[in-house]
């Protein structure tokens, strides 16, 4: 049996995710934004928390690590560059490492851009990417440190995954991301349809997580920086896609 994945809301707009191996009973939370919703999700699914996989050091992703570890005895895995923010982690990981949740295996990719310590977890056999705050549905994270070239490289690496790869992101900013994306590419038919879908999902109490790499490549302006229409929107006709990406992210910061 393949992995079972359950996504839910935490805090105001964080996405909590559980990934469960039905063969062994192991279950990991991707980040730990808030204890209550994670415990409620565990109760709803009947799964037992065995692991927490941390994507990066920001408090809204790690603040429930300690109480969950005390309550469940779970193993905590965190980026080695986030050691100071997650001192109680049982294992620290870096580029090229693998992590097991029962019989499930994740490849650890360092994906700097949002912050320098950020990693993403790619469960290749299950076609599931846990991208934290690197890649969002219709958007990407704000850059707090580093260089746009690094962020662009991280996004390009994720965009090279199979089209059907499911993308689980760390926040639900989809409606505001859709408004920005439409300002960039108002004539993108796939994007317009996706924005309508996002509004309908909100009306029904749903959210568009996961997305897929294919959907993001068709609609997410930050993955479309090589498109002439996107370059034109930031007056960067003929510029390198990385430069277009930087201009887009600066625009989004002010949007």
Backbone as a ProteinNet text record, in pm:
[ID]
protein_1_A
[PRIMARY]
XXXXXXXXXXXXXXXXXXXXXXXXXXXXXXXXXXXXXXXXXXXXXXXXXXXXXXXXXXXXXXXXXXXXXXXXXXXXXXXXXXXXXXXXXXXXXXXXXXXXXXXXXXXXXXXXXXXXXXXXXXXXXXXXXXXXXXXXXXXXXXXXXXXXXXXXXXXXXXXXXXXXXXXXXXXXXXXXXXXXXXXXXXXXXXXXXXXXXXXXXXXXXXXXXXXXXXXXXXXXXXXXXXXXXXXXXXXXXXXXXXXXXXXXXXXXXXX
[TERTIARY]
83.8	0	87.7	43.2	119.6	88.4	163.5	147.2	6.6	-42.3	-167.4	-130	-190.9	-153.9	-279.6	-271.5	-384.8	-337.3	-398.3	-362.8	-475.6	-438.9	-536	-476.8	-561.1	-516.5	-469.6	-364.5	-314	-298.4	-295.9	-280.2	-380.2	-339.7	-433.2	-428.6	-308.1	-296.5	-187.3	-135	-38.3	-109.2	-40	-89.7	-17	-92.6	-36.7	-55.6	41	31.8	80.5	8.9	51.9	73.2	183.1	206.1	220.7	142.4	127.1	163.8	240.7	272.8	177.5	80	-18.1	41	158.7	220	286.4	339.4	410.4	340.6	248.3	182.2	257.9	377.9	454.5	383	396.8	328.8	414.1	437.4	515.3	430.1	450.6	398.5	506.7	466.9	559.6	549.1	654.5	655.3	554.2	559.7	471.5	425.2	332	288.6	207.8	122.9	30.5	-11.6	1	-22.6	-167.5	-265	-404.6	-454.3	-439.2	-486.1	-414	-286.8	-215.6	-271.6	-297.1	-357.4	-497.7	-572.4	-706.5	-700.2	-601.2	-585.7	-546.5	-461.8	-424.4	-546	-627.7	-748.2	-845.3	-858.4	-950.9	-909.3	-778.2	-728.7	-704.8	-683.7	-648.8	-502.1	-421	-278.2	-202.4	-85	0.5	125.7	153.9	268.1	399.7	483.9	615.3	729.7	702.9	810.1	758.5	847.4	823.8	938.7	906.5	1006.8	999	1100.9	1103.2	1162.9	1094.9	1147.3	1239.1	1209.8	1296.1	1265.5	1345.4	1352.5	1245.9	1167.4	1075.9	975.5	942.7	867.5	732.1	667.8	535.6	543.4	664.3	681.9	740.6	791.6	858.3	804.1	711.7	674.7	604.3	547.2	482.4	569.4	694.7	783.5	800.2	834.7	863.4	741.5	624	509.5	468.5	479.3	443.8	543.4	671.2	771.4	750.9	719.6	694.4	571.8	470.1	344.3	355.8	427.8	425.2	556.7	666.2	796.5	845	788.6	822.9	966.8	1020.5	1152.5	1139.6	1233.8	1232.2	1353	1326	1428.8	1426.5	1542.2	1547.7	1671.3	1669.5	1787.3	1906.2	2023.6	2141.4	2164.8	2126.2	2146	2044.2	1943.5	1844.4	1866.3	1986.5	2015.5	1982	2014.1	1991.6	1842.7	1759.6	1615.7	1542.7	1604.1	1540.9	1643.8	1685.5	1795.7	1762.5	1634.2	1595.8	1579.7	1612.4	1598.2	1685.3	1635.1	1708.3	1802.4	1775.2	1859.8	1860.8	1977.5	1991.4	2032.2	1965.3	1983.6	2031.8	2091.9	2145.2	2121.5	2161.9	2148.6	2200.5	2119.6	2161.5	2124.1	2079.5	2037.8	1902.6	1870.6	1737.6	1680	1549.1	1476.9	1369.9	1354.1	1251.6	1141.2	1019	901.6	839.7	873.4	837.4	905.9	827.6	883.1	886.5	843.3	845	980.8	1026.9	1157.5	1147.1	1210	1215.2	1359	1378.3	1506.6	1506.8	1616	1629.7	1699.7	1631.7	1689	1701.2	1819.4	1834.2	1777	1678.9	1609.7	1611.6	1729.9	1739.2	1667.4	1628.9	1559.1	1471.4	1371.5	1289.5	1377.9	1461.7	1566.1	1677.8	1795.1	1913.8	1909.5	1833.1	1834	1724.2	1645.6	1526.3	1561.1	1486.8	1493.7	1352.9	1346.7	1222	1237.7	1126.6	1127.6	1052.3	1124	1066.7	1051.3	925.8	893.5	870.8	977.7	972.9	874.9	874.8	787.5	640.6	611.3	472.7	440.8	539.3	521.2	466.1	523.6	476.7	593.2	579.8	679.7	626.6	704.3	670.3	766.5	714.9	799.3	808.3	740.7	748.4	709.7	796.7	768.8	851.3	903.7	975.2	876.9	783.2	685.7	545.6	459.7	319.9	231.1	106.6	7.6	-2.9	35.3	32.4	131.5	229.2	323.4	451.8	529.3	650.5	669.7	758.1	780.7	850.7	837.3	912.8	1059.2	1150.7	1292.6	1342.2	1386.6	1435.4	1587	1656.2	1802.3	1853.8	1976.8	2034.7	2018.2	2028.1	2024.7	1913.1	1858.9	1753.3	1800.9	1929.2	1982	1965.1	1987.3	1971	1824.7	1736.8	1594	1547.4	1590.5	1552.5	1600	1721.9	1774.5	1688.4	1648	1563.5	1432.1	1370.2	1241.7	1256	1364.3	1386.3	1405	1470.8	1489.9	1355.8	1268.7	1136.6	1054.6	1066.2	988.4	1028.6	1146.4	1193.6	1137.4	1064.4	1001.6	890.8	844.9	737.9	612.9	547.5	429.2	323.7	312.3	207.5	247.5	369.2	413.5	322.2	275.4	186.2	269.7	228.3	301.8	222.1	277.6	219.4	302	238.4	310	281.3	355.5	348.3	244.3	188.1	86.9	-19.8	-136.7	-244	-267.2	-192.8	-205.1	-266.7	-340.9	-376.4	-460.2	-554.4	-639.8	-560	-475.8	-393	-289	-235.9	-142	-209.7	-335.6	-408.5	-428.5	-458.7	-477.8	-349.1	-236.9	-109.1	-78.7	-96.7	-66.8	-148.6	-275.1	-359.2	-313.4	-254.4	-197.7	-77.2	-5	110.9	68.5	-22.4	-63.9	-216.5	-279.8	-425.9	-485.6	-406.7	-459.4	-428.7	-375.3	-342.6	-471.4	-522.6	-651.4	-645.4	-535.7	-522.7	-522.6	-458.6	-454.8	-593.2	-663.8	-798.2	-889.4	-877.7	-957.5	-916.7	-788.5	-739.6	-787.9	-791.8	-840.2	-988.8	-1066	-1208.4	-1222.2	-1138.6	-1140.7	-1107.1	-1011.5	-973	-1087.3	-1158.2	-1273	-1383.4	-1408.8	-1511.8	-1472.9	-1344.3	-1297	-1318.8	-1290.1	-1310.5	-1457.8	-1545.9	-1689.6	-1737.4	-1666.5	-1704	-1624.8	-1538.2	-1458.7	-1341.7	-1298.8	-1184.2	-1064.4	-948.1	-832.1	-753.7	-685.3	-621.1	-480.3	-472.6	-349	-382.8	-316	-198.1	-233.5	-134	-132.6	-44.1	-14.5	81.8	187.1	300.6	405.5	354.1	277	222	131.8	45.1	-43.4	37.2	141	221	298.2	350.3	423.9	332.9	204	108.8	53	59	-14.5	65.2	175.1	249.1	350.2	334.1	423.6	570.6	598.2	737.2	806.7	730.2	787.9	782.9	724.4	703	783.9	892.7	972.7	1041.2	1044.8	1100.2	999.3	873.7	769.6	774.5	769.7	776.5	672.1	549.1	443.9	476.1	538.8	575.9	688.9	787.9	898.3	846.6	752.9	697.4	625.8	562.9	486.1	573.6	702.9	795.5	899.7	867.3	954.1	1094.6	1100.1	1228.5	1236.2	1179.3	1182	1326.1	1349.6	1482	1578.2	1537.5	1625.1	1629.1	1728.9	1737.4	1619.7	1568.2	1455.3	1481.4	1604.4	1634.6	1613.5	1648.7	1627.6	1478.7	1404.7	1259.6	1199.9	1246.3	1198.1	1221.9	1341.3	1370.9	1277.9	1251.6	1161.7	1018.8	977.1	844.2	830.1	931.6	925	923.1	998.1	996.1	857.6	797.8	663.2	563.8	574.6	482.8	498.2	618.9	640.2	559.6	535.1	464.2	317.4	275.8	142.5	34
-119.3	0	124.8	226.9	350.4	440.8	549.5	643	702.9	728.3	801.5	940.3	1042.3	1180.2	1257.8	1331.9	1411.1	1553.3	1652.2	1793.5	1867.2	1966.9	2039.7	2175.8	2264.6	2400.1	2409.1	2489.9	2523.6	2674.8	2726	2870.6	2942.1	3051.9	3122.5	3070.7	3041.8	3002	2898.6	2836.1	2727.9	2600.5	2521.2	2389.8	2285.2	2204.9	2088.8	1967	1877.4	1756	1636.5	1526.4	1397.7	1303.1	1227.1	1121.3	990.8	890.5	767.3	646.6	556	430.3	323.1	281.9	185	47.5	19	-111.9	-125.8	-16.1	-21.6	57	146.7	232.9	360.5	377.3	500.3	620	734.2	855.6	976.8	1062.3	1184.1	1307.3	1406.7	1540.7	1618.2	1687.7	1776.9	1912.6	1947.3	2066.6	2050	2143.5	2137.7	2278.6	2331.8	2469.3	2489.3	2391.7	2410.8	2273.4	2253.8	2121.8	2076.3	2162.4	2122.4	2063.7	2134.1	2078.7	1950.2	1937.3	1814.3	1698.4	1720.8	1615.7	1581.2	1681.5	1656.3	1574.8	1604.9	1529.2	1384.8	1365.4	1229.7	1153	1221.1	1155.6	1122.3	1213.5	1192.1	1072.9	1061.6	954.9	824.3	833.7	716	678.6	769	742.4	781.8	720.9	750.4	823.5	937.9	1018.3	952.1	924	865.8	959.1	1058.5	1144.3	1284.9	1380.5	1515.6	1547.3	1588.1	1628.9	1780.2	1849.4	1996.1	2045.7	2142.7	2199.5	2319.2	2399.6	2515.5	2570.7	2666.9	2706.2	2804.9	2863.3	2969.4	2918.2	3006	2962.9	2902.8	2952.4	2899.2	2759.5	2707.2	2570.1	2476.8	2534.1	2449.1	2467.5	2559.8	2594.5	2481.2	2384.8	2272.3	2147	2158.2	2041.4	1988.8	2077.5	2033.4	1969.5	2033.9	1970.2	1838.4	1828.1	1702.5	1592.2	1628.8	1528.1	1479.2	1571.8	1531.1	1440.5	1472.2	1397.8	1259.3	1249.6	1126	1049.2	1115.6	1050.7	1037.2	1114	1101.3	1144.2	1092	1132.3	1263.2	1353.2	1481.5	1489.3	1519.1	1535.3	1680.7	1745.7	1887.5	1914.3	2023.7	2058.9	2089.3	2045.7	2070.5	2220.6	2300	2444.6	2510.9	2435.6	2487.1	2432	2382.9	2316.5	2403.9	2531.9	2619.1	2638.6	2634.6	2656.3	2530.2	2413.7	2286	2200.8	2246.9	2178.3	2036.6	2004.8	1872.1	1770.3	1806.8	1712.2	1589.1	1476.2	1350.5	1323.8	1386.6	1370.9	1501.5	1537	1657.1	1615.3	1671.2	1625.6	1738.8	1697.3	1790.6	1732.2	1807.7	1765.8	1623.6	1541.5	1407.1	1301.5	1342	1244.5	1184.2	1071.4	1012.5	994.6	1003.1	987.8	881.5	793.7	690.5	715.5	701.8	702.9	564.7	474.6	334.8	285.3	234.1	187.7	293.3	414.6	523.9	593.3	636.6	701.7	839	936.7	1072.8	1112.2	1176.1	1236.7	1379.3	1418.1	1552.6	1641	1747.8	1845.7	1979.1	2035.4	2171.4	2267.1	2347.5	2439.9	2580.6	2643.3	2778	2879.9	2988.9	3097.5	3171.1	3102.1	3159.3	3186.8	3090.8	3108.3	3009.9	3031.2	2955.7	2809.5	2778.1	2641.1	2552.9	2603.4	2533	2403.5	2296.4	2172.8	2133	2054.3	1993.8	1842.9	1773.2	1627.2	1569.3	1490	1432.4	1281.8	1238.2	1096.5	1046.4	1003.7	974.2	862	755.5	642	679	779.4	823	950.2	1000	1121.9	1236.1	1252.6	1355.4	1443.6	1573.2	1671.5	1757.2	1768	1856.4	1974.3	2084.7	2196.4	2308.2	2294.2	2399.5	2533.7	2632.8	2768.3	2803.7	2702.5	2729	2751.1	2658.7	2665.6	2654	2749.3	2747	2719.7	2684.8	2682.9	2825	2841.2	2969.4	3073	3032.7	3131	3068.7	3149.6	3102.3	3185.9	3142.8	3214.1	3347.3	3431.6	3556.7	3524.2	3596.6	3571.7	3657.4	3591.9	3662.2	3672.7	3584	3586.9	3514.2	3543.6	3477.7	3559.8	3491.3	3558.3	3499.7	3584.1	3536.6	3421.6	3420.5	3311.5	3177.5	3175.5	3051.5	3008.5	3105.9	3076.6	3023.4	3088	3045.4	2903.1	2873.1	2737	2635.6	2669.6	2579.2	2552.8	2658.7	2643.5	2563.8	2587.8	2513.1	2364.6	2335.3	2195.3	2127.5	2196.6	2140	2128.9	2227.3	2226.8	2112.6	2056.1	1945.5	1810.6	1809.1	1685.5	1644.6	1519.6	1475.9	1563.9	1581.4	1667.5	1627.3	1496.4	1448	1454.7	1497.1	1505.9	1600.6	1554	1634	1727.7	1852	1954	1993	1963.9	2005.1	2121.5	2236.9	2357.6	2390.4	2487.8	2518.9	2622.8	2693.6	2795.9	2793.3	2845	2857.5	3004.5	3052.9	3190.9	3193.9	3091.4	3070.4	3182.6	3237.2	3341.9	3469.1	3510.5	3628.8	3599	3476.7	3440.1	3444.5	3400.9	3402.6	3545.4	3636.8	3776.3	3832.5	3801.8	3849.1	3784	3652.8	3582	3636.8	3672.4	3728.8	3868.1	3940.7	4070.5	4053.2	3943.3	3914.7	3862.1	3766	3698.9	3696.2	3808.3	3812.2	3726.8	3692.1	3616.7	3467.3	3422.7	3281.6	3205.2	3128.7	3061.9	2958.1	2883.9	2783.5	2850.6	2966	3040.4	3093.6	3146.5	3198.3	3087	2969.5	2856	2814.1	2819.4	2782.2	2881.4	3009.4	3111	3089.4	3054.8	3025.1	2903.4	2803.4	2682.9	2716.4	2806.6	2845.7	2916.1	3003.1	3071.8	2972.3	2877.3	2776.7	2690.2	2657.1	2576	2649.5	2778.7	2856.3	2855.7	2872.2	2873.8	2740.5	2632.9	2498.9	2453.8	2542.9	2508.3	2417.1	2415.5	2333.1	2422.1	2358.8	2435.4	2353.3	2421.4	2355.5	2308.2	2218.6	2150.9	2003.3	1915	1946.8	2004	2070	2103.7	1999.3	2018.1	1931.3	2017.9	1957.3	2031.1	2077.7	1993.5	2033	2154.3	2155.7	2271.5	2397	2382.8	2501.1	2554.5	2467.2	2513.2	2585.7	2551.4	2615	2745.6	2766.7	2878.2	2964	2914.7	2986.7	3080.4	3211.9	3304.2	3285.7	3241.1	3227.4	3109.6	3015.4	2907.4	2938.8	3052.7	3089.5	3212.8	3234.7	3355.2	3355.3	3241.3	3236.1	3268.9	3289.5	3321.6	3470.3	3503.2	3644.4	3732.7	3683.7	3765.7	3797	3701.9	3725.3	3826.8	3813.4	3909.9	4050.8	4058.5	4189.4	4254.4	4174.2	4229.3	4304.6	4272.2	4342.3	4421.6	4448.1	4529.4	4470.7	4338.8	4269.2	4187.1	4241.2	4168.7	4134.6	4008.3	3966.5	3936.5	3958.8	3933.7	3784.8	3745	3605.9	3575.3	3452.9	3417.4	3444	3425.2	3450.4	3597.7	3687.5	3830.3	3862.6	3798.6	3817.3	3768.7	3654.2	3600.6	3700	3757.2	3853.3	3973.3	4021.8	4135.6	4098.3	3978.4	3932.1	3924.8	3869.8	3854.1	3990.4	4086.1	4221.8	4284.9	4263.3	4313.6	4251.2	4119.3	4051.1	4103.6	4139.2	4194.5	4322.6	4396	4523.8	4510.8	4395.2	4378.2	4384
0	0	0	-72.4	-80.9	37.7	46.7	157.4	159.5	279.4	298.6	350.6	293.5	327.3	362.2	471.5	519.4	545.2	478.6	494.1	565.2	645.7	726.9	762.1	811.9	845	989.6	1010.2	1143.9	1152.2	1276.5	1295.9	1204.7	1142.6	1054.3	912.1	863.5	723.5	699.7	804.7	784.9	740.2	662.9	624	708	780.6	848.7	760.3	763.9	682.5	762.9	752.5	805.2	688.3	692.6	594.6	670.6	629.6	706.7	620.1	676.9	610.9	663	583.6	633.4	660.7	604.7	623.8	760.1	813.6	942.4	1052.4	1014.2	1111.5	1141.5	1084.9	1109	1047.8	1114.3	1068	1101.6	1003.1	1024.1	1001.8	1086.1	1060.7	986.1	882.4	814.3	882.6	956.8	1042.6	1156.5	1249.6	1366.6	1400.1	1319.7	1341.3	1468.8	1504.3	1616.1	1668.9	1799.7	1856.7	1841.1	1873.4	1875.6	1744.2	1633.2	1506.1	1464.8	1500.7	1467.5	1548.9	1676.7	1758.7	1708.9	1666.8	1613.7	1485.4	1399.8	1275.5	1304.5	1404.7	1443.5	1496.2	1575.8	1628.3	1516.1	1419.9	1308.1	1222.8	1199.3	1112.2	1187.9	1318.5	1396.1	1386.3	1332.6	1317.2	1444	1464.3	1579	1530.8	1590.8	1546.3	1587	1488.7	1516.1	1479.6	1391.7	1341.4	1313.7	1322.7	1270.5	1176.9	1054.9	957.5	941	983.9	983.4	851.7	788.5	664.5	687.4	790	817	955.4	995.7	1136.5	1183.1	1096.5	1138	1241.5	1335.7	1454.3	1419.9	1314.6	1281	1218.7	1207.3	1158.7	1264.7	1372.5	1473.3	1614.8	1636.9	1774.1	1849.7	1775.8	1843.8	1849.3	1806.9	1809.2	1951.5	2044.9	2182.1	2248.9	2248.5	2314	2249.3	2117.1	2050.8	2083.8	2092.7	2128.1	2271.2	2362.6	2501.3	2510.7	2433.2	2441.5	2377.6	2265.4	2185.9	2184.9	2221.4	2210.7	2067.7	1977	1835.5	1808.2	1699.6	1651.7	1574.4	1592.4	1522.9	1429.9	1303.3	1201.1	1155.7	1150.5	1115	1028.9	952.8	873.9	965.9	925.9	1008.1	1025.3	925.2	934.1	1026.7	1072.4	1167	1307.1	1332.6	1460	1580.5	1575.5	1691.2	1718	1614.8	1631.7	1675.1	1650.3	1685.7	1760.3	1878.4	1947.8	1993.1	2005.8	2054.8	1943.2	1819.4	1709.5	1734.4	1690.3	1705.9	1589.5	1476	1358.2	1280.6	1230	1148.3	1007.5	907.8	770.7	680.6	570.8	470.8	332.1	232.4	93.5	72.4	5.1	-28.9	72.1	190.5	290.5	252.9	313.9	301.4	441.1	449.4	575.1	553.8	651.7	643.6	746.1	699.4	786.8	770	861.7	839.9	714.5	619.7	493.6	384.9	414.6	317.3	319.9	205.3	198.1	133.5	197.5	144.1	115.2	1.6	-30.5	25	86.3	142.1	39.7	2.2	-89.9	-17.9	-20.8	30.5	-74	-30.3	-121.5	-63.2	-55.4	2.3	-84.7	-21.5	-90.9	7.4	59	166	287.3	320.1	421.5	389.1	448.8	409.2	451.3	557.5	610.1	552	459.5	413.2	340	372.7	295.9	253.1	146.1	101.3	107.5	125.9	135.6	15.7	-64.4	-185.6	-167.4	-153.6	-144.5	-287	-351.2	-494.1	-527.2	-449.5	-478.6	-469.1	-388.9	-369.3	-446.3	-521.9	-601.2	-515.5	-396	-302.9	-260.9	-281.9	-244.6	-131	-24.1	86.4	78.3	24.2	-17.7	85	199.3	300.3	243.6	263.3	215.3	92.1	22.5	-102.2	-216	-231.7	-340.7	-283.2	-318.7	-277	-397.8	-372.8	-479.2	-536.4	-661.2	-734.1	-680.9	-602.2	-550	-498.7	-427.9	-361.6	-235.9	-149.9	-24.7	-44.3	54.3	55.8	83.7	22.9	45.5	161.4	268.2	386.4	391	320.5	321.5	199	161.8	45.6	-80.3	-194.1	-324.4	-410	-496.9	-585.3	-673.9	-708.3	-791.2	-720.7	-589.5	-513.5	-510.1	-487.9	-482.5	-618.6	-724.4	-858.6	-885.4	-845.3	-863	-788	-665.2	-586.9	-659.2	-710	-777.8	-907.5	-979.7	-1103.1	-1075.4	-965.4	-928.5	-899.8	-828.1	-799.8	-927.5	-1015.2	-1139.7	-1231.6	-1211.6	-1295	-1250.3	-1140.5	-1094.7	-1192	-1184.3	-1275.9	-1265.8	-1377.9	-1384	-1281.6	-1256.4	-1165.9	-1019.1	-990.2	-850.7	-772.8	-657.8	-573.9	-486.4	-477.3	-402.3	-278.8	-162.2	-34.5	18	31.3	72	218.3	270.8	413.3	451.9	353.6	382.3	274.5	310.8	212.9	182.9	84.7	38.2	-101.7	-137.8	-277.1	-336.3	-260.3	-317.3	-345.4	-252.2	-277.6	-385.8	-386.8	-492.9	-629.2	-634.7	-762.2	-812	-720.8	-762.1	-821.6	-757.4	-810.2	-944.8	-952.2	-1076.6	-1192.9	-1166.8	-1272.4	-1313.3	-1218.1	-1254.3	-1346.6	-1328.1	-1411.4	-1548	-1549.3	-1672.8	-1685	-1713.2	-1718.4	-1829.6	-1931.7	-2044.6	-2036.3	-1923.8	-1905.8	-1871.7	-1967.4	-1948.5	-1836	-1827.2	-1721.2	-1584.6	-1576	-1451	-1414.4	-1512.4	-1483.7	-1432.6	-1490.5	-1444.4	-1303.3	-1275.6	-1142.5	-1037	-1071.4	-978.5	-947.6	-1047.4	-1026.3	-935	-958.2	-875	-730.2	-709.5	-573.8	-501.6	-572.6	-512.5	-477.5	-566.1	-539.2	-419.9	-411.1	-298.4	-166.6	-166.4	-43.1	-3.2	-98.9	-70.9	-14	-51.2	-5	117.1	169.9	286.1	255.5	128.1	88.5	58.5	37.1	-6.7	-108.9	-200.3	-313.7	-278.2	-182.8	-147.1	-135.1	-209.5	-289.8	-427.5	-483	-624.4	-692.2	-819	-886.3	-955.3	-983	-1053.9	-1189.3	-1257.2	-1386.8	-1376.7	-1276.1	-1256.4	-1225.8	-1143.5	-1107.6	-1227.5	-1309.8	-1427.7	-1525.9	-1523.5	-1615	-1561.1	-1428.2	-1367.9	-1270.8	-1218.3	-1113.5	-1178.1	-1162.8	-1234.1	-1198	-1075.3	-1033.1	-1101.1	-1153.5	-1233.8	-1382.2	-1417.5	-1556.9	-1595.8	-1525	-1549.3	-1685.3	-1752.9	-1887.3	-1995.4	-1957.2	-2055.2	-2091.4	-2222.6	-2264.3	-2196.7	-2180.7	-2119.2	-1973.8	-1905.6	-1765.2	-1757.9	-1842.9	-1846.4	-1876.7	-1970.3	-2007.5	-1889.9	-1805	-1692.6	-1593.8	-1590.8	-1499.5	-1578.6	-1706.8	-1792.5	-1802.4	-1818.2	-1827.1	-1956.2	-2064.5	-2190.4	-2228.5	-2261.8	-2303.6	-2189.8	-2066.6	-1952.4	-1921.1	-1844	-1800	-1706.2	-1711.1	-1624.6	-1476.3	-1432	-1291	-1256.1	-1347.7	-1324.6	-1323.1	-1412.4	-1414.3	-1282	-1235.8	-1109	-995.6	-986.4	-881.1	-886.5	-1007.6	-1022.9	-983.5	-1018.2	-978.5	-827.2	-762.4	-616.7	-547.7	-601.1	-547.3	-566.5	-679.5	-705.1	-608.7	-591.3	-499	-357.4	-316.2	-182.7	-160.6	-267.1	-258.8	-294.2	-343	-401.9	-295.6
[MASK]
+++++++++++++++++++++++++++++++++++++++++++++++++++++++++++++++++++++++++++++++++++++++++++++++++++++++++++++++++++++++++++++++++++++++++++++++++++++++++++++++++++++++++++++++++++++++++++++++++++++++++++++++++++++++++++++++++++++++++++++++++++++++++++++++

